[in-house]
Amino acid sequence: MSESSANPLHPSIVALVSLAANIAAHHPKQGLCQVDRLKQYGVAPEQIDTVIEIARHIRDEAAQLNAQNLDASFDAAYHQAMQPAQPPLKADPFANIAVRETGGACCTPTASGQSCC
């Protein structure tokens, strides 16, 4: 038996975690049903506000890092694309071997092989 099943979390803690996760994950309902539960459990508005602030900070920080990574990736690809063209190589008849492309950086399958495009 795991330790968490022996000592279950109080429902107010579960609701606070769920609220934070919904906000950080951009869930369409934003965890508003948890706010109602938290009020019913008597959680202070200041504590709810703190959880909301932390969740938004984590969400925004993750988005900023993602944008920075996307920018760096684009900049590297752009830099490579702007390099002078290499002179064509002498044709090699053995180099014309068909290569099957598998997805690309913009579309990769899920772990089970489902397409996301």
C-alpha positions as CSV (number, residue, x, y, z in Angstrom):
1,M,0.0,0.0,0.0
2,S,1.4,3.4,-0.9
3,E,1.8,6.1,1.6
4,S,-0.7,8.4,-0.1
5,S,-3.5,5.9,0.1
6,A,-2.8,5.4,3.9
7,N,-2.9,9.2,4.4
8,P,-5.2,10.7,1.7
9,L,-4.9,14.4,1.0
10,H,-7.6,16.7,2.3
11,P,-10.1,17.5,-0.4
12,S,-9.2,21.2,-0.2
13,I,-5.5,20.4,-1.1
14,V,-6.7,18.3,-4.0
15,A,-8.9,21.2,-5.2
16,L,-6.0,23.7,-4.8
17,V,-3.7,21.4,-6.9
18,S,-6.4,20.9,-9.5
19,L,-7.1,24.6,-9.7
20,A,-3.4,25.3,-10.2
21,A,-3.0,22.5,-12.8
22,N,-6.1,23.8,-14.8
23,I,-4.7,27.3,-14.9
24,A,-1.2,26.2,-15.8
25,A,-2.5,23.9,-18.5
26,H,-4.8,26.5,-20.1
27,H,-7.8,24.3,-19.4
28,P,-10.9,25.8,-21.0
29,K,-12.8,25.9,-17.7
30,Q,-9.7,27.3,-15.9
31,G,-10.5,25.4,-12.7
32,L,-13.5,27.5,-11.8
33,C,-15.4,24.5,-10.3
34,Q,-12.5,24.1,-7.9
35,V,-12.9,27.7,-6.7
36,D,-16.5,26.9,-5.7
37,R,-15.3,23.8,-3.8
38,L,-12.5,25.8,-2.1
39,K,-15.0,28.4,-0.9
40,Q,-17.2,25.5,0.5
41,Y,-14.2,24.1,2.3
42,G,-13.5,27.5,3.9
43,V,-10.2,28.1,2.2
44,A,-9.3,31.8,2.5
45,P,-9.5,33.9,-0.6
46,E,-5.9,35.0,0.0
47,Q,-4.7,31.4,-0.2
48,I,-6.7,30.8,-3.4
49,D,-5.2,34.0,-4.8
50,T,-1.7,32.8,-4.0
51,V,-2.3,29.5,-5.8
52,I,-3.7,31.3,-8.8
53,E,-0.7,33.7,-8.9
54,I,1.8,30.8,-8.7
55,A,0.0,28.8,-11.4
56,R,-0.1,31.7,-13.8
57,H,3.6,32.4,-13.1
58,I,4.6,28.8,-13.9
59,R,2.3,28.9,-17.1
60,D,3.8,32.2,-18.3
61,E,7.4,31.1,-17.5
62,A,6.9,27.9,-19.5
63,A,5.4,29.8,-22.4
64,Q,8.3,32.2,-22.4
65,L,10.8,29.4,-22.4
66,N,9.0,27.6,-25.2
67,A,9.0,30.8,-27.2
68,Q,12.7,31.3,-26.6
69,N,13.4,27.7,-27.7
70,L,11.2,28.2,-30.9
71,D,13.0,31.5,-31.7
72,A,16.5,29.8,-31.2
73,S,15.5,26.9,-33.4
74,F,14.1,29.2,-36.1
75,D,17.2,31.4,-35.9
76,A,19.5,28.4,-36.4
77,A,17.5,27.1,-39.4
78,Y,17.3,30.6,-40.9
79,H,21.1,31.0,-40.5
80,Q,21.6,27.7,-42.2
81,A,19.2,28.6,-45.0
82,M,21.0,31.9,-45.6
83,Q,24.4,30.3,-46.2
84,P,25.8,30.6,-49.7
85,A,24.7,27.7,-52.0
86,Q,27.3,24.9,-52.3
87,P,28.5,24.2,-55.8
88,P,26.8,21.2,-57.3
89,L,28.6,17.9,-56.9
90,K,29.4,15.7,-59.9
91,A,26.5,13.4,-60.5
92,D,27.0,10.0,-58.9
93,P,24.7,7.3,-60.4
94,F,24.9,5.3,-57.1
95,A,23.7,8.3,-55.1
96,N,20.2,8.2,-56.5
97,I,18.8,5.8,-54.0
98,A,15.2,6.5,-52.9
99,V,14.8,7.6,-49.3
100,R,11.5,7.4,-47.6
101,E,10.7,10.5,-45.5
102,T,9.2,9.9,-42.1
103,G,7.4,12.9,-40.8
104,G,9.3,16.0,-40.1
105,A,10.0,18.5,-37.4
106,C,6.5,19.9,-37.8
107,C,4.6,16.6,-37.6
108,T,5.7,13.6,-35.7
109,P,3.4,10.7,-34.7
110,T,2.4,9.9,-31.2
111,A,4.0,7.1,-29.2
112,S,1.4,4.7,-30.5
113,G,1.9,5.9,-34.1
114,Q,-1.1,8.2,-34.4
115,S,-0.6,11.2,-36.7
116,C,-1.0,14.6,-35.1
117,C,-1.4,16.4,-38.5
